[in-house]
Amino acid sequence: MRISYKPLWHTLIERGWTKNQLRLAAGLTTNMIANIRNIHYQSSDGI
């Protein structure tokens, strides 16, 4: 099952957040953000 991250990116734009701000707030790594941005599978085990 594919997951769409489009709603996440639209919410970031609406709130005026950058991907880096999301990364810091959620405690994600830069690689996780890159995988999400490029629509690669991101296991919840890594998060």
PDB file of all heavy atoms in Angstrom:
ATOM      1  N   MET A   1       0.845  -1.173   0.000  1.00  0.00           N
ATOM      2  CA  MET A   1       0.000   0.000   0.000  1.00  0.00           C
ATOM      3  C   MET A   1       0.899   1.248   0.000  1.00  0.00           C
ATOM      4  O   MET A   1       1.788   1.389   0.834  1.00  0.00           O
ATOM      5  CB  MET A   1      -0.874  -0.015   1.241  1.00  0.00           C
ATOM      6  CG  MET A   1      -1.821   1.127   1.323  1.00  0.00           C
ATOM      7  SD  MET A   1      -2.972   0.866   2.675  1.00  0.00           S
ATOM      8  CE  MET A   1      -2.675   2.336   3.594  1.00  0.00           C
ATOM      9  N   ARG A   2       0.665   2.137  -0.935  1.00  0.00           N
ATOM     10  CA  ARG A   2       1.447   3.376  -1.016  1.00  0.00           C
ATOM     11  C   ARG A   2       0.864   4.434  -0.090  1.00  0.00           C
ATOM     12  O   ARG A   2      -0.338   4.542   0.061  1.00  0.00           O
ATOM     13  CB  ARG A   2       1.451   3.895  -2.438  1.00  0.00           C
ATOM     14  CG  ARG A   2       2.371   3.073  -3.306  1.00  0.00           C
ATOM     15  CD  ARG A   2       2.651   3.754  -4.590  1.00  0.00           C
ATOM     16  NE  ARG A   2       3.658   4.765  -4.531  1.00  0.00           N
ATOM     17  CZ  ARG A   2       4.944   4.579  -4.785  1.00  0.00           C
ATOM     18  NH1 ARG A   2       5.397   3.432  -5.066  1.00  0.00           N
ATOM     19  NH2 ARG A   2       5.795   5.557  -4.768  1.00  0.00           N
ATOM     20  N   ILE A   3       1.744   5.200   0.463  1.00  0.00           N
ATOM     21  CA  ILE A   3       1.347   6.308   1.330  1.00  0.00           C
ATOM     22  C   ILE A   3       1.661   7.595   0.601  1.00  0.00           C
ATOM     23  O   ILE A   3       2.737   7.757   0.034  1.00  0.00           O
ATOM     24  CB  ILE A   3       2.118   6.255   2.660  1.00  0.00           C
ATOM     25  CG1 ILE A   3       1.749   4.994   3.417  1.00  0.00           C
ATOM     26  CG2 ILE A   3       1.857   7.496   3.486  1.00  0.00           C
ATOM     27  CD1 ILE A   3       2.554   4.777   4.665  1.00  0.00           C
ATOM     28  N   SER A   4       0.707   8.522   0.616  1.00  0.00           N
ATOM     29  CA  SER A   4       0.919   9.817  -0.005  1.00  0.00           C
ATOM     30  C   SER A   4       1.308  10.830   1.078  1.00  0.00           C
ATOM     31  O   SER A   4       0.629  10.956   2.105  1.00  0.00           O
ATOM     32  CB  SER A   4      -0.347  10.291  -0.708  1.00  0.00           C
ATOM     33  OG  SER A   4      -0.167  11.603  -1.186  1.00  0.00           O
ATOM     34  N   TYR A   5       2.407  11.515   0.840  1.00  0.00           N
ATOM     35  CA  TYR A   5       2.859  12.538   1.776  1.00  0.00           C
ATOM     36  C   TYR A   5       2.455  13.939   1.320  1.00  0.00           C
ATOM     37  O   TYR A   5       2.833  14.923   1.950  1.00  0.00           O
ATOM     38  CB  TYR A   5       4.381  12.457   1.938  1.00  0.00           C
ATOM     39  CG  TYR A   5       4.824  11.179   2.627  1.00  0.00           C
ATOM     40  CD1 TYR A   5       5.372  10.131   1.903  1.00  0.00           C
ATOM     41  CD2 TYR A   5       4.688  11.028   3.997  1.00  0.00           C
ATOM     42  CE1 TYR A   5       5.776   8.959   2.535  1.00  0.00           C
ATOM     43  CE2 TYR A   5       5.080   9.875   4.641  1.00  0.00           C
ATOM     44  CZ  TYR A   5       5.623   8.841   3.905  1.00  0.00           C
ATOM     45  OH  TYR A   5       6.016   7.692   4.527  1.00  0.00           O
ATOM     46  N   LYS A   6       1.670  14.035   0.244  1.00  0.00           N
ATOM     47  CA  LYS A   6       1.236  15.348  -0.250  1.00  0.00           C
ATOM     48  C   LYS A   6       0.517  16.159   0.821  1.00  0.00           C
ATOM     49  O   LYS A   6       0.786  17.360   0.952  1.00  0.00           O
ATOM     50  CB  LYS A   6       0.364  15.188  -1.489  1.00  0.00           C
ATOM     51  CG  LYS A   6       1.141  14.846  -2.723  1.00  0.00           C
ATOM     52  CD  LYS A   6       0.239  14.803  -3.943  1.00  0.00           C
ATOM     53  CE  LYS A   6       1.045  14.427  -5.170  1.00  0.00           C
ATOM     54  NZ  LYS A   6       0.210  14.413  -6.370  1.00  0.00           N
ATOM     55  N   PRO A   7      -0.386  15.570   1.605  1.00  0.00           N
ATOM     56  CA  PRO A   7      -1.035  16.371   2.659  1.00  0.00           C
ATOM     57  C   PRO A   7      -0.039  16.946   3.663  1.00  0.00           C
ATOM     58  O   PRO A   7      -0.213  18.063   4.150  1.00  0.00           O
ATOM     59  CB  PRO A   7      -1.985  15.385   3.332  1.00  0.00           C
ATOM     60  CG  PRO A   7      -2.270  14.359   2.290  1.00  0.00           C
ATOM     61  CD  PRO A   7      -0.987  14.232   1.513  1.00  0.00           C
ATOM     62  N   LEU A   8       1.015  16.189   3.949  1.00  0.00           N
ATOM     63  CA  LEU A   8       2.042  16.680   4.873  1.00  0.00           C
ATOM     64  C   LEU A   8       2.722  17.911   4.301  1.00  0.00           C
ATOM     65  O   LEU A   8       2.896  18.918   4.994  1.00  0.00           O
ATOM     66  CB  LEU A   8       3.078  15.582   5.139  1.00  0.00           C
ATOM     67  CG  LEU A   8       4.307  16.006   5.943  1.00  0.00           C
ATOM     68  CD1 LEU A   8       3.923  16.451   7.342  1.00  0.00           C
ATOM     69  CD2 LEU A   8       5.319  14.873   5.978  1.00  0.00           C
ATOM     70  N   TRP A   9       3.123  17.849   3.026  1.00  0.00           N
ATOM     71  CA  TRP A   9       3.822  18.988   2.418  1.00  0.00           C
ATOM     72  C   TRP A   9       2.902  20.199   2.322  1.00  0.00           C
ATOM     73  O   TRP A   9       3.345  21.331   2.538  1.00  0.00           O
ATOM     74  CB  TRP A   9       4.388  18.625   1.047  1.00  0.00           C
ATOM     75  CG  TRP A   9       5.268  17.406   1.078  1.00  0.00           C
ATOM     76  CD1 TRP A   9       5.232  16.376   0.200  1.00  0.00           C
ATOM     77  CD2 TRP A   9       6.321  17.090   1.997  1.00  0.00           C
ATOM     78  NE1 TRP A   9       6.178  15.431   0.522  1.00  0.00           N
ATOM     79  CE2 TRP A   9       6.865  15.847   1.633  1.00  0.00           C
ATOM     80  CE3 TRP A   9       6.842  17.723   3.104  1.00  0.00           C
ATOM     81  CZ2 TRP A   9       7.900  15.241   2.320  1.00  0.00           C
ATOM     82  CZ3 TRP A   9       7.881  17.116   3.802  1.00  0.00           C
ATOM     83  CH2 TRP A   9       8.399  15.899   3.411  1.00  0.00           C
ATOM     84  N   HIS A  10       1.608  19.983   2.036  1.00  0.00           N
ATOM     85  CA  HIS A  10       0.666  21.109   1.980  1.00  0.00           C
ATOM     86  C   HIS A  10       0.492  21.746   3.366  1.00  0.00           C
ATOM     87  O   HIS A  10       0.416  22.970   3.488  1.00  0.00           O
ATOM     88  CB  HIS A  10      -0.683  20.662   1.422  1.00  0.00           C
ATOM     89  CG  HIS A  10      -0.642  20.360  -0.040  1.00  0.00           C
ATOM     90  ND1 HIS A  10      -0.473  21.338  -0.991  1.00  0.00           N
ATOM     91  CD2 HIS A  10      -0.735  19.197  -0.711  1.00  0.00           C
ATOM     92  CE1 HIS A  10      -0.465  20.789  -2.191  1.00  0.00           C
ATOM     93  NE2 HIS A  10      -0.615  19.477  -2.049  1.00  0.00           N
ATOM     94  N   THR A  11       0.450  20.910   4.395  1.00  0.00           N
ATOM     95  CA  THR A  11       0.326  21.428   5.760  1.00  0.00           C
ATOM     96  C   THR A  11       1.558  22.247   6.143  1.00  0.00           C
ATOM     97  O   THR A  11       1.434  23.301   6.779  1.00  0.00           O
ATOM     98  CB  THR A  11       0.131  20.268   6.754  1.00  0.00           C
ATOM     99  OG1 THR A  11      -1.040  19.536   6.390  1.00  0.00           O
ATOM    100  CG2 THR A  11      -0.016  20.776   8.173  1.00  0.00           C
ATOM    101  N   LEU A  12       2.743  21.778   5.756  1.00  0.00           N
ATOM    102  CA  LEU A  12       3.960  22.539   6.041  1.00  0.00           C
ATOM    103  C   LEU A  12       3.915  23.908   5.390  1.00  0.00           C
ATOM    104  O   LEU A  12       4.274  24.914   6.007  1.00  0.00           O
ATOM    105  CB  LEU A  12       5.196  21.775   5.540  1.00  0.00           C
ATOM    106  CG  LEU A  12       5.632  20.559   6.334  1.00  0.00           C
ATOM    107  CD1 LEU A  12       6.823  19.897   5.654  1.00  0.00           C
ATOM    108  CD2 LEU A  12       5.966  20.914   7.757  1.00  0.00           C
ATOM    109  N   ILE A  13       3.471  23.946   4.144  1.00  0.00           N
ATOM    110  CA  ILE A  13       3.378  25.224   3.423  1.00  0.00           C
ATOM    111  C   ILE A  13       2.377  26.142   4.105  1.00  0.00           C
ATOM    112  O   ILE A  13       2.644  27.330   4.308  1.00  0.00           O
ATOM    113  CB  ILE A  13       3.003  24.979   1.949  1.00  0.00           C
ATOM    114  CG1 ILE A  13       4.170  24.289   1.236  1.00  0.00           C
ATOM    115  CG2 ILE A  13       2.632  26.284   1.259  1.00  0.00           C
ATOM    116  CD1 ILE A  13       3.811  23.752  -0.143  1.00  0.00           C
ATOM    117  N   GLU A  14       1.209  25.606   4.487  1.00  0.00           N
ATOM    118  CA  GLU A  14       0.181  26.407   5.154  1.00  0.00           C
ATOM    119  C   GLU A  14       0.692  26.999   6.463  1.00  0.00           C
ATOM    120  O   GLU A  14       0.360  28.126   6.818  1.00  0.00           O
ATOM    121  CB  GLU A  14      -1.058  25.559   5.429  1.00  0.00           C
ATOM    122  CG  GLU A  14      -1.845  25.209   4.189  1.00  0.00           C
ATOM    123  CD  GLU A  14      -2.968  24.231   4.472  1.00  0.00           C
ATOM    124  OE1 GLU A  14      -3.160  23.845   5.646  1.00  0.00           O
ATOM    125  OE2 GLU A  14      -3.649  23.849   3.503  1.00  0.00           O
ATOM    126  N   ARG A  15       1.481  26.240   7.190  1.00  0.00           N
ATOM    127  CA  ARG A  15       1.986  26.696   8.484  1.00  0.00           C
ATOM    128  C   ARG A  15       3.277  27.492   8.381  1.00  0.00           C
ATOM    129  O   ARG A  15       3.765  28.025   9.373  1.00  0.00           O
ATOM    130  CB  ARG A  15       2.219  25.496   9.395  1.00  0.00           C
ATOM    131  CG  ARG A  15       0.936  24.803   9.759  1.00  0.00           C
ATOM    132  CD  ARG A  15       1.162  23.677  10.701  1.00  0.00           C
ATOM    133  NE  ARG A  15      -0.101  23.015  10.993  1.00  0.00           N
ATOM    134  CZ  ARG A  15      -0.248  22.053  11.866  1.00  0.00           C
ATOM    135  NH1 ARG A  15       0.794  21.626  12.560  1.00  0.00           N
ATOM    136  NH2 ARG A  15      -1.415  21.511  12.062  1.00  0.00           N
ATOM    137  N   GLY A  16       3.850  27.540   7.168  1.00  0.00           N
ATOM    138  CA  GLY A  16       5.084  28.282   6.971  1.00  0.00           C
ATOM    139  C   GLY A  16       6.309  27.576   7.527  1.00  0.00           C
ATOM    140  O   GLY A  16       7.297  28.227   7.859  1.00  0.00           O
ATOM    141  N   TRP A  17       6.248  26.260   7.629  1.00  0.00           N
ATOM    142  CA  TRP A  17       7.364  25.474   8.145  1.00  0.00           C
ATOM    143  C   TRP A  17       8.260  25.029   7.007  1.00  0.00           C
ATOM    144  O   TRP A  17       7.828  24.847   5.882  1.00  0.00           O
ATOM    145  CB  TRP A  17       6.852  24.218   8.840  1.00  0.00           C
ATOM    146  CG  TRP A  17       6.337  24.416  10.224  1.00  0.00           C
ATOM    147  CD1 TRP A  17       5.719  25.521  10.720  1.00  0.00           C
ATOM    148  CD2 TRP A  17       6.364  23.461  11.280  1.00  0.00           C
ATOM    149  NE1 TRP A  17       5.360  25.316  12.021  1.00  0.00           N
ATOM    150  CE2 TRP A  17       5.744  24.051  12.391  1.00  0.00           C
ATOM    151  CE3 TRP A  17       6.846  22.172  11.388  1.00  0.00           C
ATOM    152  CZ2 TRP A  17       5.605  23.396  13.599  1.00  0.00           C
ATOM    153  CZ3 TRP A  17       6.700  21.509  12.588  1.00  0.00           C
ATOM    154  CH2 TRP A  17       6.099  22.121  13.680  1.00  0.00           C
ATOM    155  N   THR A  18       9.513  24.825   7.318  1.00  0.00           N
ATOM    156  CA  THR A  18      10.441  24.223   6.361  1.00  0.00           C
ATOM    157  C   THR A  18      10.564  22.734   6.695  1.00  0.00           C
ATOM    158  O   THR A  18      10.169  22.288   7.782  1.00  0.00           O
ATOM    159  CB  THR A  18      11.831  24.866   6.435  1.00  0.00           C
ATOM    160  OG1 THR A  18      12.390  24.597   7.728  1.00  0.00           O
ATOM    161  CG2 THR A  18      11.764  26.367   6.191  1.00  0.00           C
ATOM    162  N   LYS A  19      11.140  21.990   5.787  1.00  0.00           N
ATOM    163  CA  LYS A  19      11.361  20.563   6.043  1.00  0.00           C
ATOM    164  C   LYS A  19      12.328  20.372   7.205  1.00  0.00           C
ATOM    165  O   LYS A  19      12.204  19.418   7.972  1.00  0.00           O
ATOM    166  CB  LYS A  19      11.875  19.870   4.783  1.00  0.00           C
ATOM    167  CG  LYS A  19      10.823  19.775   3.718  1.00  0.00           C
ATOM    168  CD  LYS A  19      11.364  19.163   2.453  1.00  0.00           C
ATOM    169  CE  LYS A  19      10.279  19.200   1.397  1.00  0.00           C
ATOM    170  NZ  LYS A  19      10.720  19.738   0.150  1.00  0.00           N
ATOM    171  N   ASN A  20      13.260  21.296   7.349  1.00  0.00           N
ATOM    172  CA  ASN A  20      14.201  21.211   8.464  1.00  0.00           C
ATOM    173  C   ASN A  20      13.496  21.434   9.794  1.00  0.00           C
ATOM    174  O   ASN A  20      13.801  20.768  10.785  1.00  0.00           O
ATOM    175  CB  ASN A  20      15.350  22.207   8.284  1.00  0.00           C
ATOM    176  CG  ASN A  20      16.492  21.908   9.226  1.00  0.00           C
ATOM    177  OD1 ASN A  20      16.906  20.769   9.354  1.00  0.00           O
ATOM    178  ND2 ASN A  20      16.975  22.943   9.891  1.00  0.00           N
ATOM    179  N   GLN A  21      12.548  22.361   9.844  1.00  0.00           N
ATOM    180  CA  GLN A  21      11.790  22.578  11.074  1.00  0.00           C
ATOM    181  C   GLN A  21      10.975  21.344  11.433  1.00  0.00           C
ATOM    182  O   GLN A  21      10.875  20.970  12.605  1.00  0.00           O
ATOM    183  CB  GLN A  21      10.875  23.794  10.929  1.00  0.00           C
ATOM    184  CG  GLN A  21      11.619  25.111  10.921  1.00  0.00           C
ATOM    185  CD  GLN A  21      10.716  26.282  10.570  1.00  0.00           C
ATOM    186  OE1 GLN A  21       9.883  26.185   9.674  1.00  0.00           O
ATOM    187  NE2 GLN A  21      10.896  27.378  11.291  1.00  0.00           N
ATOM    188  N   LEU A  22      10.371  20.701  10.421  1.00  0.00           N
ATOM    189  CA  LEU A  22       9.637  19.457  10.650  1.00  0.00           C
ATOM    190  C   LEU A  22      10.588  18.389  11.195  1.00  0.00           C
ATOM    191  O   LEU A  22      10.271  17.696  12.154  1.00  0.00           O
ATOM    192  CB  LEU A  22       8.999  18.964   9.351  1.00  0.00           C
ATOM    193  CG  LEU A  22       8.441  17.542   9.400  1.00  0.00           C
ATOM    194  CD1 LEU A  22       7.237  17.465  10.323  1.00  0.00           C
ATOM    195  CD2 LEU A  22       8.089  17.056   8.009  1.00  0.00           C
ATOM    196  N   ARG A  23      11.753  18.270  10.580  1.00  0.00           N
ATOM    197  CA  ARG A  23      12.741  17.276  10.991  1.00  0.00           C
ATOM    198  C   ARG A  23      13.118  17.444  12.455  1.00  0.00           C
ATOM    199  O   ARG A  23      13.134  16.483  13.223  1.00  0.00           O
ATOM    200  CB  ARG A  23      13.986  17.395  10.112  1.00  0.00           C
ATOM    201  CG  ARG A  23      15.049  16.353  10.420  1.00  0.00           C
ATOM    202  CD  ARG A  23      16.303  16.575   9.604  1.00  0.00           C
ATOM    203  NE  ARG A  23      17.027  17.780   9.971  1.00  0.00           N
ATOM    204  CZ  ARG A  23      17.848  17.876  11.011  1.00  0.00           C
ATOM    205  NH1 ARG A  23      18.041  16.858  11.799  1.00  0.00           N
ATOM    206  NH2 ARG A  23      18.472  19.009  11.262  1.00  0.00           N
ATOM    207  N   LEU A  24      13.386  18.683  12.853  1.00  0.00           N
ATOM    208  CA  LEU A  24      13.786  18.941  14.235  1.00  0.00           C
ATOM    209  C   LEU A  24      12.627  18.705  15.209  1.00  0.00           C
ATOM    210  O   LEU A  24      12.819  18.128  16.279  1.00  0.00           O
ATOM    211  CB  LEU A  24      14.308  20.367  14.368  1.00  0.00           C
ATOM    212  CG  LEU A  24      15.616  20.657  13.608  1.00  0.00           C
ATOM    213  CD1 LEU A  24      15.934  22.145  13.657  1.00  0.00           C
ATOM    214  CD2 LEU A  24      16.752  19.822  14.153  1.00  0.00           C
ATOM    215  N   ALA A  25      11.426  19.127  14.844  1.00  0.00           N
ATOM    216  CA  ALA A  25      10.261  18.968  15.715  1.00  0.00           C
ATOM    217  C   ALA A  25       9.882  17.501  15.902  1.00  0.00           C
ATOM    218  O   ALA A  25       9.465  17.093  16.987  1.00  0.00           O
ATOM    219  CB  ALA A  25       9.079  19.750  15.156  1.00  0.00           C
ATOM    220  N   ALA A  26      10.038  16.706  14.844  1.00  0.00           N
ATOM    221  CA  ALA A  26       9.643  15.296  14.892  1.00  0.00           C
ATOM    222  C   ALA A  26      10.789  14.374  15.292  1.00  0.00           C
ATOM    223  O   ALA A  26      10.577  13.183  15.507  1.00  0.00           O
ATOM    224  CB  ALA A  26       9.097  14.869  13.539  1.00  0.00           C
ATOM    225  N   GLY A  27      11.999  14.907  15.372  1.00  0.00           N
ATOM    226  CA  GLY A  27      13.139  14.088  15.738  1.00  0.00           C
ATOM    227  C   GLY A  27      13.548  13.112  14.642  1.00  0.00           C
ATOM    228  O   GLY A  27      13.992  12.011  14.916  1.00  0.00           O
ATOM    229  N   LEU A  28      13.395  13.528  13.389  1.00  0.00           N
ATOM    230  CA  LEU A  28      13.751  12.690  12.247  1.00  0.00           C
ATOM    231  C   LEU A  28      15.162  13.011  11.781  1.00  0.00           C
ATOM    232  O   LEU A  28      15.684  14.082  12.057  1.00  0.00           O
ATOM    233  CB  LEU A  28      12.772  12.924  11.096  1.00  0.00           C
ATOM    234  CG  LEU A  28      11.298  12.675  11.391  1.00  0.00           C
ATOM    235  CD1 LEU A  28      10.446  13.078  10.206  1.00  0.00           C
ATOM    236  CD2 LEU A  28      11.060  11.228  11.759  1.00  0.00           C
ATOM    237  N   THR A  29      15.751  12.080  11.047  1.00  0.00           N
ATOM    238  CA  THR A  29      17.071  12.321  10.473  1.00  0.00           C
ATOM    239  C   THR A  29      16.908  12.922   9.080  1.00  0.00           C
ATOM    240  O   THR A  29      15.824  12.855   8.486  1.00  0.00           O
ATOM    241  CB  THR A  29      17.883  11.021  10.357  1.00  0.00           C
ATOM    242  OG1 THR A  29      17.244  10.159   9.411  1.00  0.00           O
ATOM    243  CG2 THR A  29      18.015  10.321  11.700  1.00  0.00           C
ATOM    244  N   THR A  30      17.976  13.470   8.559  1.00  0.00           N
ATOM    245  CA  THR A  30      17.914  14.033   7.205  1.00  0.00           C
ATOM    246  C   THR A  30      17.634  12.941   6.179  1.00  0.00           C
ATOM    247  O   THR A  30      16.947  13.189   5.190  1.00  0.00           O
ATOM    248  CB  THR A  30      19.222  14.762   6.855  1.00  0.00           C
ATOM    249  OG1 THR A  30      20.318  13.882   7.053  1.00  0.00           O
ATOM    250  CG2 THR A  30      19.405  15.997   7.709  1.00  0.00           C
ATOM    251  N   ASN A  31      18.147  11.733   6.418  1.00  0.00           N
ATOM    252  CA  ASN A  31      17.876  10.626   5.499  1.00  0.00           C
ATOM    253  C   ASN A  31      16.407  10.240   5.493  1.00  0.00           C
ATOM    254  O   ASN A  31      15.858   9.909   4.441  1.00  0.00           O
ATOM    255  CB  ASN A  31      18.726   9.399   5.852  1.00  0.00           C
ATOM    256  CG  ASN A  31      20.171   9.580   5.471  1.00  0.00           C
ATOM    257  OD1 ASN A  31      20.498  10.392   4.616  1.00  0.00           O
ATOM    258  ND2 ASN A  31      21.032   8.835   6.130  1.00  0.00           N
ATOM    259  N   MET A  32      15.755  10.277   6.639  1.00  0.00           N
ATOM    260  CA  MET A  32      14.322   9.967   6.701  1.00  0.00           C
ATOM    261  C   MET A  32      13.523  10.979   5.897  1.00  0.00           C
ATOM    262  O   MET A  32      12.620  10.606   5.146  1.00  0.00           O
ATOM    263  CB  MET A  32      13.837   9.948   8.145  1.00  0.00           C
ATOM    264  CG  MET A  32      14.317   8.801   8.954  1.00  0.00           C
ATOM    265  SD  MET A  32      13.726   8.989  10.648  1.00  0.00           S
ATOM    266  CE  MET A  32      14.342   7.500  11.370  1.00  0.00           C
ATOM    267  N   ILE A  33      13.853  12.262   6.047  1.00  0.00           N
ATOM    268  CA  ILE A  33      13.143  13.302   5.297  1.00  0.00           C
ATOM    269  C   ILE A  33      13.379  13.121   3.807  1.00  0.00           C
ATOM    270  O   ILE A  33      12.456  13.242   3.001  1.00  0.00           O
ATOM    271  CB  ILE A  33      13.584  14.712   5.759  1.00  0.00           C
ATOM    272  CG1 ILE A  33      13.123  14.964   7.191  1.00  0.00           C
ATOM    273  CG2 ILE A  33      13.042  15.790   4.836  1.00  0.00           C
ATOM    274  CD1 ILE A  33      11.624  15.056   7.396  1.00  0.00           C
ATOM    275  N   ALA A  34      14.599  12.798   3.421  1.00  0.00           N
ATOM    276  CA  ALA A  34      14.903  12.584   2.001  1.00  0.00           C
ATOM    277  C   ALA A  34      14.116  11.403   1.452  1.00  0.00           C
ATOM    278  O   ALA A  34      13.580  11.476   0.341  1.00  0.00           O
ATOM    279  CB  ALA A  34      16.399  12.346   1.812  1.00  0.00           C
ATOM    280  N   ASN A  35      14.010  10.324   2.212  1.00  0.00           N
ATOM    281  CA  ASN A  35      13.248   9.163   1.765  1.00  0.00           C
ATOM    282  C   ASN A  35      11.763   9.489   1.645  1.00  0.00           C
ATOM    283  O   ASN A  35      11.106   9.061   0.698  1.00  0.00           O
ATOM    284  CB  ASN A  35      13.442   7.978   2.705  1.00  0.00           C
ATOM    285  CG  ASN A  35      14.788   7.334   2.547  1.00  0.00           C
ATOM    286  OD1 ASN A  35      15.438   7.470   1.516  1.00  0.00           O
ATOM    287  ND2 ASN A  35      15.229   6.635   3.576  1.00  0.00           N
ATOM    288  N   ILE A  36      11.247  10.233   2.588  1.00  0.00           N
ATOM    289  CA  ILE A  36       9.837  10.631   2.519  1.00  0.00           C
ATOM    290  C   ILE A  36       9.615  11.548   1.320  1.00  0.00           C
ATOM    291  O   ILE A  36       8.645  11.395   0.581  1.00  0.00           O
ATOM    292  CB  ILE A  36       9.405  11.332   3.830  1.00  0.00           C
ATOM    293  CG1 ILE A  36       9.368  10.328   4.973  1.00  0.00           C
ATOM    294  CG2 ILE A  36       8.065  12.010   3.676  1.00  0.00           C
ATOM    295  CD1 ILE A  36       9.182  10.963   6.337  1.00  0.00           C
ATOM    296  N   ARG A  37      10.509  12.485   1.122  1.00  0.00           N
ATOM    297  CA  ARG A  37      10.373  13.427   0.013  1.00  0.00           C
ATOM    298  C   ARG A  37      10.416  12.710  -1.331  1.00  0.00           C
ATOM    299  O   ARG A  37       9.712  13.080  -2.265  1.00  0.00           O
ATOM    300  CB  ARG A  37      11.473  14.486   0.089  1.00  0.00           C
ATOM    301  CG  ARG A  37      11.253  15.641  -0.867  1.00  0.00           C
ATOM    302  CD  ARG A  37      12.389  16.642  -0.805  1.00  0.00           C
ATOM    303  NE  ARG A  37      13.525  16.089  -1.522  1.00  0.00           N
ATOM    304  CZ  ARG A  37      14.759  15.974  -1.043  1.00  0.00           C
ATOM    305  NH1 ARG A  37      15.023  16.395   0.164  1.00  0.00           N
ATOM    306  NH2 ARG A  37      15.721  15.453  -1.749  1.00  0.00           N
ATOM    307  N   ASN A  38      11.258  11.681  -1.424  1.00  0.00           N
ATOM    308  CA  ASN A  38      11.398  10.942  -2.673  1.00  0.00           C
ATOM    309  C   ASN A  38      10.449   9.753  -2.763  1.00  0.00           C
ATOM    310  O   ASN A  38      10.590   8.909  -3.634  1.00  0.00           O
ATOM    311  CB  ASN A  38      12.841  10.463  -2.829  1.00  0.00           C
ATOM    312  CG  ASN A  38      13.784  11.633  -2.985  1.00  0.00           C
ATOM    313  OD1 ASN A  38      13.439  12.632  -3.586  1.00  0.00           O
ATOM    314  ND2 ASN A  38      14.977  11.513  -2.418  1.00  0.00           N
ATOM    315  N   ILE A  39       9.509   9.680  -1.828  1.00  0.00           N
ATOM    316  CA  ILE A  39       8.472   8.648  -1.791  1.00  0.00           C
ATOM    317  C   ILE A  39       9.066   7.240  -1.732  1.00  0.00           C
ATOM    318  O   ILE A  39       8.650   6.328  -2.402  1.00  0.00           O
ATOM    319  CB  ILE A  39       7.465   8.794  -2.954  1.00  0.00           C
ATOM    320  CG1 ILE A  39       6.981  10.222  -3.059  1.00  0.00           C
ATOM    321  CG2 ILE A  39       6.284   7.869  -2.749  1.00  0.00           C
ATOM    322  CD1 ILE A  39       6.067  10.481  -4.224  1.00  0.00           C
ATOM    323  N   HIS A  40      10.063   7.047  -0.903  1.00  0.00           N
ATOM    324  CA  HIS A  40      10.579   5.722  -0.621  1.00  0.00           C
ATOM    325  C   HIS A  40       9.900   5.230   0.644  1.00  0.00           C
ATOM    326  O   HIS A  40       9.499   6.012   1.509  1.00  0.00           O
ATOM    327  CB  HIS A  40      12.098   5.730  -0.399  1.00  0.00           C
ATOM    328  CG  HIS A  40      12.853   6.017  -1.635  1.00  0.00           C
ATOM    329  ND1 HIS A  40      13.727   7.074  -1.729  1.00  0.00           N
ATOM    330  CD2 HIS A  40      12.866   5.415  -2.846  1.00  0.00           C
ATOM    331  CE1 HIS A  40      14.246   7.091  -2.933  1.00  0.00           C
ATOM    332  NE2 HIS A  40      13.743   6.098  -3.632  1.00  0.00           N
ATOM    333  N   TYR A  41       9.787   3.940   0.768  1.00  0.00           N
ATOM    334  CA  TYR A  41       9.179   3.348   1.955  1.00  0.00           C
ATOM    335  C   TYR A  41       9.982   3.742   3.189  1.00  0.00           C
ATOM    336  O   TYR A  41      11.198   3.638   3.199  1.00  0.00           O
ATOM    337  CB  TYR A  41       9.127   1.832   1.826  1.00  0.00           C
ATOM    338  CG  TYR A  41       8.609   1.149   3.059  1.00  0.00           C
ATOM    339  CD1 TYR A  41       7.261   1.216   3.397  1.00  0.00           C
ATOM    340  CD2 TYR A  41       9.458   0.470   3.924  1.00  0.00           C
ATOM    341  CE1 TYR A  41       6.779   0.603   4.533  1.00  0.00           C
ATOM    342  CE2 TYR A  41       8.984  -0.144   5.054  1.00  0.00           C
ATOM    343  CZ  TYR A  41       7.649  -0.079   5.355  1.00  0.00           C
ATOM    344  OH  TYR A  41       7.172  -0.674   6.487  1.00  0.00           O
ATOM    345  N   GLN A  42       9.293   4.203   4.217  1.00  0.00           N
ATOM    346  CA  GLN A  42       9.937   4.570   5.468  1.00  0.00           C
ATOM    347  C   GLN A  42       9.282   3.770   6.586  1.00  0.00           C
ATOM    348  O   GLN A  42       8.142   4.005   6.937  1.00  0.00           O
ATOM    349  CB  GLN A  42       9.816   6.069   5.746  1.00  0.00           C
ATOM    350  CG  GLN A  42      10.529   6.517   7.006  1.00  0.00           C
ATOM    351  CD  GLN A  42      12.019   6.285   6.920  1.00  0.00           C
ATOM    352  OE1 GLN A  42      12.655   6.625   5.931  1.00  0.00           O
ATOM    353  NE2 GLN A  42      12.588   5.685   7.930  1.00  0.00           N
ATOM    354  N   SER A  43      10.005   2.822   7.133  1.00  0.00           N
ATOM    355  CA  SER A  43       9.485   1.977   8.193  1.00  0.00           C
ATOM    356  C   SER A  43       9.287   2.790   9.464  1.00  0.00           C
ATOM    357  O   SER A  43      10.082   3.664   9.795  1.00  0.00           O
ATOM    358  CB  SER A  43      10.484   0.848   8.467  1.00  0.00           C
ATOM    359  OG  SER A  43      10.165   0.196   9.656  1.00  0.00           O
ATOM    360  N   SER A  44       8.218   2.468  10.187  1.00  0.00           N
ATOM    361  CA  SER A  44       7.999   3.151  11.458  1.00  0.00           C
ATOM    362  C   SER A  44       9.028   2.695  12.494  1.00  0.00           C
ATOM    363  O   SER A  44       9.207   3.349  13.507  1.00  0.00           O
ATOM    364  CB  SER A  44       6.585   2.897  11.974  1.00  0.00           C
ATOM    365  OG  SER A  44       6.386   1.515  12.185  1.00  0.00           O
ATOM    366  N   ASP A  45       9.734   1.577  12.237  1.00  0.00           N
ATOM    367  CA  ASP A  45      10.789   1.144  13.133  1.00  0.00           C
ATOM    368  C   ASP A  45      11.930   2.154  13.151  1.00  0.00           C
ATOM    369  O   ASP A  45      12.561   2.338  14.187  1.00  0.00           O
ATOM    370  CB  ASP A  45      11.342  -0.217  12.698  1.00  0.00           C
ATOM    371  CG  ASP A  45      10.309  -1.322  12.831  1.00  0.00           C
ATOM    372  OD1 ASP A  45       9.360  -1.139  13.623  1.00  0.00           O
ATOM    373  OD2 ASP A  45      10.461  -2.353  12.159  1.00  0.00           O
ATOM    374  N   GLY A  46      12.171   2.798  12.020  1.00  0.00           N
ATOM    375  CA  GLY A  46      13.235   3.791  11.941  1.00  0.00           C
ATOM    376  C   GLY A  46      12.876   5.080  12.631  1.00  0.00           C
ATOM    377  O   GLY A  46      13.732   5.859  12.985  1.00  0.00           O
ATOM    378  N   ILE A  47      11.603   5.300  12.814  1.00  0.00           N
ATOM    379  CA  ILE A  47      11.146   6.538  13.439  1.00  0.00           C
ATOM    380  C   ILE A  47      11.049   6.281  14.904  1.00  0.00           C
ATOM    381  O   ILE A  47      11.471   6.741  15.785  1.00  0.00           O
ATOM    382  CB  ILE A  47       9.761   6.967  12.894  1.00  0.00           C
ATOM    383  CG1 ILE A  47       9.874   7.213  11.419  1.00  0.00           C
ATOM    384  CG2 ILE A  47       9.245   8.183  13.617  1.00  0.00           C
ATOM    385  CD1 ILE A  47       8.573   7.487  10.726  1.00  0.00           C
TER     386      ILE A  47
END
